[in-house]
């Protein structure tokens, strides 16, 4: 499972159903519980293309980035800087 972590896992077809559940939980917290201050963070994101893929996947699940919903990216590898 080396390499199958962080951002790359979120848009991978093998983890699609798992990520859908994560997105569903985030939507529940924001929409049903009213905790709109929840901010998502994409971990171990290697490239801008990878970030775009994750953001597109989240948008398809109803989590659209905008003024009332922010998405952060962790800066933990040199290519992020």
Order of alpha helices (4+ residues) and beta strands (2+ residues): alpha-alpha-beta-alpha-beta
